[in-house]
Amino acid sequence: MGTGPFPQHVIARKRDGAELDRGEIESFVRGATDGSWADYQLSALLMAVFLRGMTPRETAILTEAMMHSGTVADLSSVRLPKADKHSTGGVGDKVSIQLAPMVAACGVAVPMVSGRGLGHTGGTVDKLESIPGFRTGLSVSEFRAQLEKIGVALISQTAELAPADRKLYALRDVTATVESIPLICASILSKKLAEGIDVLVLDVKFGRGAFMKSKARAHELAVALTSVARAMGKPTRAVMTSMDEPLGHTVGNALEIAECVACLKGSGPVDLMEVTYALGEQMLVLTGTAKDPAAARVLLEKSVSSGAALAKFRELVAAQGGDPRVADDPAILPAAQIKVPVPSPTEGWVRGVDALGVALAALRLGAGRAKAEDGIDPAVGIAGLAKIGQHVAKGEPLCIVHANDKARVAEAQAILARTITVGSSEVAAAPLIGEIIG
Amino acid sequence: MGTGPFPQHVIARKRDGAELDRGEIESFVRGATDGSWADYQLSALLMAVFLRGMTPRETAILTEAMMHSGTVADLSSVRLPKADKHSTGGVGDKVSIQLAPMVAACGVAVPMVSGRGLGHTGGTVDKLESIPGFRTGLSVSEFRAQLEKIGVALISQTAELAPADRKLYALRDVTATVESIPLICASILSKKLAEGIDVLVLDVKFGRGAFMKSKARAHELAVALTSVARAMGKPTRAVMTSMDEPLGHTVGNALEIAECVACLKGSGPVDLMEVTYALGEQMLVLTGTAKDPAAARVLLEKSVSSGAALAKFRELVAAQGGDPRVADDPAILPAAQIKVPVPSPTEGWVRGVDALGVALAALRLGAGRAKAEDGIDPAVGIAGLAKIGQHVAKGEPLCIVHANDKARVAEAQAILARTITVGSSEVAAAPLIGEIIG
């Protein structure tokens, strides 16, 4: 601590638009990790970075310093090529849960560390925890042992990996410094590269239900992510995907797990499978497991039709203490007591299903957290969601509200009735998969 | 707290360049005062204000909210018109100490709250405390009682007045958010207007030894200060003064007090008296005590020649517990044990006396504080400082180092030898008093 630059000097340099050097950035990250910078100094620098930006060189140094703020998992004992996927987040985004076993069934290890949800609906970790007994809180050594054994592990963020990111992310959330491309890049990549992976595939979402509403900003983020990762020597590709309506037909933790099981059995919703395949293709291509996306697609489809992916999922659940019967009988998942449809007010075509509105309804039902310390009800949510372009009869359900608290049902219904709009003319759904970058 | 806007929403609005409304600014100031905003949220907003600026309307609301964060002294029981002076700070700036009794001797009450020095040399409060027994820590009610009785009081900042400024100033110092015109305005004016004054005169310094190095930035600050004060209904004028070389011949707490006594006896240095008169003139004119600066000058000169100002100083010192003999015999002040000259290396004319270099030498001798918690040696400093344009013989002292620690003498001498430059041609001193604004 005594030898680093003064925090206020580093802050002043970024404030004035200078490019920080390695020593300055490392002092900041060390300060976040060991407390040698006060929180008010960290947040002042975060705001200066938000408003002044960072060069690709600064972002790469920041990512590297954050990645090395804790353990970098050594997975050299895992003989398979190692790939992970990260999504910038969307409503109904349960892709990881079927993708990881599908890719693992194709011979690629998937060491995946995921987050909990905040603000919107539950995260991947919350969804997995709706499986009775499923443990996500593995240590790095348990994580490694499981990867050696079955080639896949889905765990929650641990204090061992990228602790500087945990600290900075919590501060950014309460100081209006979240939506900064260099800070997002460093946050995502520091965690992912600390997992010990060989290659990384990113799902960068744009649209009304995405973190980045505009396609241009999402594109900018995708370019930044892939170029920083490349500068750090990790083959990385970003797939841009649209997030206007939720992915699949369900939003809610146990409901989404049941939908993932359907995907693994070959009966998943088309849109959800399309995104799953697009990401899986890049994972197989980047690891050299398939020569091109078409060949990768064949392997992935075969992992589903052969039952190998479902078997890998069953293995994964059992390895992490969960009840493996979930792979055969989703009825063992927690279920809501109240199921009420939201009927279409008219005959016509579904024009819009605002992902944020659906997320808000799910949040009101108890499927997500408004604050980090809030609990989650794994059973509640929305199922049977109509898709944009679908024809509906008058009175036909646009979705089914799954609730445990009678008082919340009317509010959720009202939100959903506003959220799902039906028009009198045919509507074509916009393309889901956009540009591939990197 | 429960009813105000969320801190992160206020921060995000300023981050995006919006004009904050009264409720948002008041929430921020209340948050700084009662702790309902975390320090990291205060500092994130300070950085956003630094980089995005504030409109005059926002600055006025901020000033008002900070002024009302504590007591606003009610001096209605003081029958005289009430004027104060504030300087943006410079090296050897001891003006307040002779100015306050001179103006008070002319029938204007001077309720003055001053700061301690940080970084440079001692502040007015530190200088006054070198007078044996002198107390600066008066409560607001003691302050009022003394003003009623003798028309002048020089005290240190109390927790009662503008507590939000104390909090924010401390944060700004360690988060590189000091040099922001709206934040400086609100800081200065909230404290000064909480004193209960009728009019305010500002000494806005520019030059190498000033807080604002550039004349243009200092001018911008002077315009902002006077227009915000006017918007708050306080007649205010700013006098721009140059701060390239220190004011007067001394830098150091007791040494400066002795120089102030000389000023009050009519034998003060020309430059120091010129600034003192320029500020005093505006105080007398703004309060209606004199019809114009020339008439004010006559009154102020008379206060010195008649001995009335010196008598008022003696009263002031006695009222605040100090030894009033200081007005007659500066030898009662603490004196340094070591006095060593810095000789001129050559015959010629003094070309430059870098105020920052002199301040640094004084700091090394123990006259100032590097950190807020550091102690001060009242006796040490630099006396007999040559002035720019002065002719010196080879070997003639350019100044005298007053020290108590032998080990520090050589370092101070070396700094001063670099700091005071002598050239072979005549040099004219630049004008000291610049534009008057407001």
Interface residues (C-beta under 8 A of the other chain):
Chain A: P7 Q8 H9 I11 A12 R15 A38 D39 Y40 Q41 L42 S43 A44 L46 M47 A48 F50 L51 R52 L171 D173 V174 T175 A176 T177
Chain B: P7 Q8 H9 I11 A12 R15 A38 D39 Y40 Q41 L42 S43 A44 L46 M47 A48 F50 L51 R52 L171 D173 V174 T175 A176 T177
